[in-house]
Amino acid sequence: MIIDAHNHPDWLGHSFECFVANMDEHGISRTWLFSWEVPPDEYDPIYCRTSLTDDTGPIPFAGCLRYKERAPERFVLGYAPDPRRPDA
């Protein structure tokens, strides 16, 4: 069993289908999916435009949940809030 220990949903514009196909191509059984939440002034929106974006930062946890809901056996979720945020 191969486990990808760090990845993000929709990274570099890959759709769910492309993401899972890539996992299959490389024999990856499970992937840890992490959110990436940072203050707006600490990431470059141009760099992140290929990722899922909203007001919580480049990759909100909701993106991870979408993947998990579609293939629960393939994904383990990780939440990575900015520890400086009061709601972290």
Backbone as CSV, one residue per row, in Angstrom:
resi,resn,N_x,N_y,N_z,CA_x,CA_y,CA_z,C_x,C_y,C_z
1,MET,0.845,-1.181,0.000,0.000,0.000,0.000,0.890,1.244,0.000
2,ILE,0.618,2.156,-0.916,1.334,3.428,-0.975,0.387,4.514,-0.488
3,ILE,0.890,5.338,0.431,0.103,6.449,0.965,0.827,7.748,0.643
4,ASP,0.115,8.646,-0.003,0.621,9.997,-0.257,0.352,10.792,1.016
5,ALA,1.398,11.223,1.686,1.259,11.827,3.006,0.951,13.321,2.997
6,HIS,0.923,13.950,1.815,0.662,15.393,1.796,0.221,15.813,0.399
7,ASN,-1.029,16.261,0.320,-1.531,16.768,-0.947,-2.685,17.720,-0.676
8,HIS,-3.162,18.380,-1.737,-4.253,19.347,-1.631,-5.253,19.099,-2.751
9,PRO,-6.551,19.262,-2.475,-7.546,19.088,-3.532,-7.416,20.183,-4.588
10,ASP,-7.651,19.810,-5.825,-7.658,20.746,-6.955,-6.311,21.421,-7.195
11,TRP,-5.243,20.863,-6.637,-3.923,21.477,-6.778,-3.527,21.546,-8.246
12,LEU,-3.025,22.669,-8.654,-2.609,22.931,-10.033,-3.729,22.682,-11.036
13,GLY,-4.961,22.873,-10.577,-6.105,22.766,-11.467,-6.579,21.357,-11.760
14,HIS,-6.023,20.358,-11.083,-6.478,18.986,-11.312,-7.878,18.794,-10.742
15,SER,-8.755,18.246,-11.540,-10.106,17.928,-11.082,-10.055,16.689,-10.189
16,PHE,-11.169,16.398,-9.551,-11.259,15.181,-8.747,-10.917,13.961,-9.599
17,GLU,-11.501,13.885,-10.784,-11.270,12.734,-11.661,-9.796,12.598,-12.033
18,CYS,-9.167,13.710,-12.359,-7.740,13.697,-12.706,-6.897,13.294,-11.495
19,PHE,-7.265,13.795,-10.333,-6.540,13.498,-9.099,-6.555,11.997,-8.822
20,VAL,-7.749,11.396,-8.880,-7.881,9.963,-8.607,-7.183,9.138,-9.691
21,ALA,-7.282,9.561,-10.939,-6.588,8.853,-12.022,-5.078,8.880,-11.792
22,ASN,-4.561,10.005,-11.319,-3.137,10.112,-11.021,-2.748,9.185,-9.871
23,MET,-3.597,9.113,-8.856,-3.349,8.182,-7.753,-3.274,6.753,-8.283
24,ASP,-4.242,6.390,-9.110,-4.282,5.034,-9.663,-3.051,4.747,-10.522
25,GLU,-2.673,5.708,-11.330,-1.517,5.541,-12.218,-0.236,5.262,-11.436
26,HIS,-0.135,5.842,-10.251,1.081,5.700,-9.449,0.927,4.713,-8.288
27,GLY,-0.176,3.983,-8.272,-0.376,2.959,-7.252,-0.608,3.507,-5.856
28,ILE,-1.146,4.714,-5.765,-1.398,5.336,-4.462,-2.775,4.909,-3.966
29,SER,-2.792,4.268,-2.809,-4.045,3.767,-2.244,-4.832,4.848,-1.515
30,ARG,-4.100,5.672,-0.758,-4.735,6.727,0.036,-3.887,7.985,-0.016
31,THR,-4.566,9.095,0.141,-3.888,10.391,0.151,-4.393,11.213,1.328
32,TRP,-3.455,11.802,2.047,-3.806,12.792,3.061,-4.048,14.102,2.334
33,LEU,-5.240,14.654,2.483,-5.581,15.940,1.877,-5.595,17.012,2.952
34,PHE,-4.901,18.084,2.687,-4.815,19.176,3.651,-5.416,20.453,3.091
35,SER,-6.058,21.184,3.970,-6.445,22.548,3.632,-5.175,23.400,3.702
36,TRP,-5.289,24.617,3.231,-4.176,25.572,3.339,-4.817,26.920,3.569
37,GLU,-4.929,27.287,4.820,-5.616,28.518,5.173,-4.619,29.504,5.763
38,VAL,-4.489,30.630,5.099,-3.566,31.685,5.516,-4.246,33.034,5.333
39,PRO,-3.772,34.055,6.039,-4.332,35.388,5.828,-4.093,35.849,4.387
40,PRO,-5.010,36.630,3.841,-4.885,37.074,2.445,-3.580,37.794,2.128
41,ASP,-3.004,38.465,3.114,-1.768,39.197,2.830,-0.523,38.303,2.881
42,GLU,-0.702,36.996,3.091,0.448,36.100,3.177,0.503,35.059,2.065
43,TYR,-0.313,35.217,1.064,-0.183,34.346,-0.098,-0.399,35.171,-1.354
44,ASP,0.142,34.686,-2.421,0.072,35.387,-3.692,-1.133,34.868,-4.481
45,PRO,-2.167,35.683,-4.654,-3.356,35.214,-5.373,-3.057,34.769,-6.804
46,ILE,-2.043,35.335,-7.418,-1.687,34.919,-8.778,-1.152,33.491,-8.753
47,TYR,-0.289,33.185,-7.790,0.234,31.826,-7.650,-0.895,30.852,-7.321
48,CYS,-1.815,31.286,-6.500,-2.873,30.402,-6.017,-4.084,30.336,-6.933
49,ARG,-4.085,31.056,-8.033,-5.278,31.053,-8.877,-5.563,29.691,-9.486
50,THR,-4.586,28.791,-9.482,-4.827,27.440,-9.984,-5.422,26.542,-8.908
51,SER,-5.549,27.062,-7.697,-6.117,26.302,-6.588,-7.519,26.807,-6.291
52,LEU,-8.232,26.066,-5.507,-9.544,26.492,-5.048,-9.355,27.671,-4.107
53,THR,-10.026,28.772,-4.352,-9.848,29.942,-3.493,-11.192,30.468,-3.012
54,ASP,-11.179,30.974,-1.827,-12.295,31.745,-1.293,-11.750,32.607,-0.166
55,ASP,-12.610,33.149,0.667,-12.135,34.098,1.669,-11.388,33.460,2.836
56,THR,-11.264,32.128,2.874,-10.509,31.488,3.950,-9.071,31.216,3.541
57,GLY,-8.706,31.542,2.330,-7.346,31.306,1.866,-7.339,30.455,0.625
58,PRO,-6.169,30.043,0.218,-6.054,29.332,-1.047,-6.824,28.015,-1.123
59,ILE,-6.821,27.213,-0.064,-7.484,25.907,-0.118,-8.262,25.683,1.176
60,PRO,-9.541,25.992,1.175,-10.341,25.791,2.383,-10.624,24.306,2.629
61,PHE,-10.950,23.990,3.854,-11.238,22.610,4.229,-12.407,22.038,3.430
62,ALA,-13.308,22.896,2.982,-14.450,22.433,2.183,-13.994,21.683,0.935
63,GLY,-12.870,22.081,0.363,-12.337,21.370,-0.800,-11.932,19.949,-0.450
64,CYS,-11.342,19.776,0.706,-10.974,18.430,1.172,-12.230,17.580,1.375
65,LEU,-13.240,18.172,1.968,-14.490,17.443,2.217,-15.133,16.960,0.921
66,ARG,-15.084,17.782,-0.121,-15.674,17.375,-1.408,-15.042,16.084,-1.919
67,TYR,-13.729,15.978,-1.810,-13.041,14.771,-2.277,-13.400,13.574,-1.400
68,LYS,-13.380,13.773,-0.106,-13.684,12.688,0.837,-15.093,12.152,0.619
69,GLU,-16.032,13.034,0.349,-17.418,12.608,0.119,-17.533,11.742,-1.131
70,ARG,-16.724,12.011,-2.126,-16.801,11.264,-3.386,-16.050,9.941,-3.346
71,ALA,-15.008,9.844,-2.527,-14.226,8.603,-2.434,-13.696,8.458,-1.007
72,PRO,-14.579,8.146,-0.064,-14.182,8.139,1.349,-13.044,7.184,1.684
73,GLU,-12.931,6.097,0.944,-11.875,5.119,1.229,-10.507,5.562,0.719
74,ARG,-10.462,6.600,-0.097,-9.197,7.020,-0.717,-8.520,8.186,-0.005
75,PHE,-9.262,8.899,0.845,-8.716,10.136,1.403,-8.800,10.193,2.925
76,VAL,-7.748,10.730,3.513,-7.698,11.059,4.935,-7.575,12.575,4.989
77,LEU,-8.397,13.209,5.804,-8.430,14.667,5.813,-7.533,15.260,6.888
78,GLY,-6.914,16.358,6.531,-6.106,17.125,7.469,-6.504,18.585,7.379
79,TYR,-6.594,19.215,8.520,-6.994,20.617,8.573,-5.789,21.438,8.991
80,ALA,-5.417,22.414,8.197,-4.218,23.204,8.475,-4.562,24.689,8.557
81,PRO,-5.185,25.104,9.656,-5.483,26.533,9.804,-4.228,27.298,10.208
82,ASP,-4.264,28.577,10.007,-3.184,29.427,10.488,-3.309,29.483,12.011
83,PRO,-2.299,29.043,12.748,-2.416,28.991,14.211,-2.558,30.361,14.870
84,ARG,-2.291,31.416,14.121,-2.444,32.763,14.681,-3.878,33.253,14.637
85,ARG,-4.726,32.553,13.885,-6.121,32.980,13.782,-6.863,32.655,15.067
86,PRO,-7.723,33.539,15.528,-8.454,33.278,16.768,-9.368,32.054,16.683
87,ASP,-9.823,31.716,15.480,-10.723,30.573,15.336,-9.991,29.278,14.993
88,ALA,-8.669,29.285,15.064,-7.878,28.088,14.703,-8.057,26.981,15.724
